[in-house]
Amino acid sequence: MDTTWMSQGKCREVDPELFFPSDGVGVIRARKICAKCTVSGQCLEYALANQIEHGVWGGCSERERRRLLRSRRGASLSVSSV
């Protein structure tokens, strides 16, 4: 998977620890940075494809990424059974 987009991430301009919060307030702070990032979609897809379990990636928390993966699996099962 191509990772050249990583050099364009807004996250490179701040302390990396901001993206590994211990509470909901920290997730909100990280999301605000991701919201201004031009590569947040690629970041999220990278995290999903690599099943990254920790941190905020592409503006999504661990829990949100787990939900996305489950819903994608469910959608692919529905399509394959048609």
Backbone hydrogen bonds in HBPLUS format (Angstrom, degrees):
<---DONOR---> <-ACCEPTOR-->    atom                        ^
c    i                          cat <-CA-CA->   ^        H-A-AA   ^      H-
h    n   atom  resd res      DA  || num        DHA   H-A  angle D-A-AA Bond
n    s   type  num  typ     dist DA aas  dist angle  dist       angle   num
A0006-MET N   A0003-THR O   3.03 MM   3  5.66 156.0  2.09 117.4 123.8     1
A0007-SER N   A0004-THR O   3.39 MM   3  6.17 154.5  2.46 117.9 121.5     2
A0008-GLN N   A0005-TRP O   2.89 MM   3  5.50 161.2  1.93 121.7 128.1     3
A0009-GLY N   A0006-MET O   3.22 MM   3  5.35 167.3  2.24 109.2 113.1     4
A0012-ARG N   A0009-GLY O   3.17 MM   3  5.78 160.9  2.21 113.0 118.2     5
A0013-GLU N   A0010-LYS O   2.95 MM   3  5.61 165.4  1.97 120.7 125.6     6
A0014-VAL N   A0011-CYS O   3.30 MM   3  5.57 169.9  2.32 109.9 112.8     7
A0018-LEU N   A0015-ASP O   3.01 MM   3  5.87 163.3  2.04 126.7 131.0     8
A0019-PHE N   A0016-PRO O   3.01 MM   3  5.77 160.3  2.05 121.9 127.0     9
A0020-PHE N   A0017-GLU O   3.05 MM   3  5.26 163.8  2.08 114.9 116.4    10
A0056-VAL N   A0019-PHE O   2.77 MM  37  5.09 146.8  1.88 140.8 149.1    11
A0027-VAL N   A0023-ASP O   3.24 MM   4  6.64 146.8  2.36 142.3 151.6    12
A0028-ILE N   A0024-GLY O   3.04 MM   4  6.32 155.4  2.10 147.2 153.1    13
A0029-ARG N   A0025-VAL O   3.07 MM   4  6.43 155.0  2.13 147.7 154.0    14
A0030-ALA N   A0026-GLY O   3.04 MM   4  6.30 162.2  2.07 148.3 152.7    15
A0031-ARG N   A0027-VAL O   2.89 MM   4  6.11 160.7  1.92 153.1 158.6    16
A0032-LYS N   A0028-ILE O   3.09 MM   4  6.33 148.7  2.19 146.3 153.5    17
A0033-ILE N   A0030-ALA O   3.09 MM   3  5.30 124.6  2.41 101.0 114.6    18
A0034-CYS N   A0030-ALA O   3.00 MM   4  6.34 161.9  2.04 152.5 158.0    19
A0035-ALA N   A0031-ARG O   2.78 MM   4  5.94 147.2  1.89 149.6 158.3    20
A0036-LYS N   A0033-ILE O   3.17 MM   3  5.56 146.8  2.28 107.7 116.4    21
A0037-CYS N   A0034-CYS O   3.01 MM   3  5.00 161.7  2.04 108.4 113.7    22
A0043-CYS N   A0039-VAL O   2.95 MM   4  6.18 153.7  2.02 152.0 160.5    23
A0044-LEU N   A0040-SER O   2.92 MM   4  6.11 160.1  1.95 148.3 152.3    24
A0045-GLU N   A0041-GLY O   3.03 MM   4  6.27 165.7  2.05 148.7 152.5    25
A0046-TYR N   A0042-GLN O   2.91 MM   4  6.06 150.9  1.99 144.2 152.2    26
A0047-ALA N   A0043-CYS O   3.01 MM   4  6.30 161.8  2.04 151.1 155.4    27
A0048-LEU N   A0044-LEU O   2.92 MM   4  6.19 157.3  1.97 153.2 159.8    28
A0049-ALA N   A0045-GLU O   2.86 MM   4  5.94 166.6  1.88 149.1 153.2    29
A0050-ASN N   A0046-TYR O   2.97 MM   4  6.06 147.5  2.08 146.2 154.6    30
A0052-ILE N   A0047-ALA O   2.96 MM   5  5.05 162.3  1.99 144.5 149.7    31
A0051-GLN N   A0048-LEU O   3.19 MM   3  4.93 160.2  2.23  99.6 105.3    32
A0057-TRP N   A0060-CYS O   3.11 MM   3  5.46 153.0  2.18 151.1 149.2    33
A0060-CYS N   A0057-TRP O   3.03 MM   3  5.46 165.5  2.05 116.5 121.3    34
A0065-ARG N   A0061-SER O   3.00 MM   4  6.26 156.3  2.06 151.9 158.2    35
A0066-ARG N   A0062-GLU O   2.98 MM   4  6.28 154.3  2.05 151.0 158.2    36
A0067-ARG N   A0063-ARG O   3.06 MM   4  6.37 158.3  2.10 149.2 154.6    37
A0068-LEU N   A0064-GLU O   2.95 MM   4  6.22 158.7  2.00 146.9 153.0    38
A0069-LEU N   A0065-ARG O   2.94 MM   4  6.16 163.1  1.97 151.8 155.7    39
A0070-ARG N   A0066-ARG O   2.97 MM   4  6.22 160.3  2.01 149.8 155.2    40
A0071-SER N   A0067-ARG O   2.88 MM   4  6.12 163.9  1.90 154.9 159.3    41
A0072-ARG N   A0068-LEU O   2.89 MM   4  6.08 153.4  1.96 149.4 157.0    42
A0073-ARG N   A0069-LEU O   2.92 MM   4  6.12 157.2  1.97 147.8 154.1    43
A0074-GLY N   A0070-ARG O   2.93 MM   4  6.17 160.3  1.97 149.5 155.1    44
A0075-ALA N   A0071-SER O   2.91 MM   4  6.09 151.6  1.99 142.2 149.9    45
A0076-SER N   A0072-ARG O   2.90 MM   4  6.11 157.1  1.95 149.0 154.8    46
A0077-LEU N   A0073-ARG O   2.96 MM   4  6.19 148.0  2.06 146.3 155.1    47
A0078-SER N   A0074-GLY O   3.06 MM   4  6.23 152.7  2.13 142.9 150.0    48
A0079-VAL N   A0075-ALA O   3.03 MM   4  6.25 156.8  2.09 147.5 153.3    49
A0080-SER N   A0076-SER O   3.00 MM   4  6.07 159.1  2.04 141.9 147.8    50
A0081-SER N   A0077-LEU O   3.15 MM   4  6.20 131.2  2.40 138.0 148.8    51
A0082-VAL N   A0079-VAL O   3.23 MM   3  5.44 164.0  2.26 107.7 112.3    52
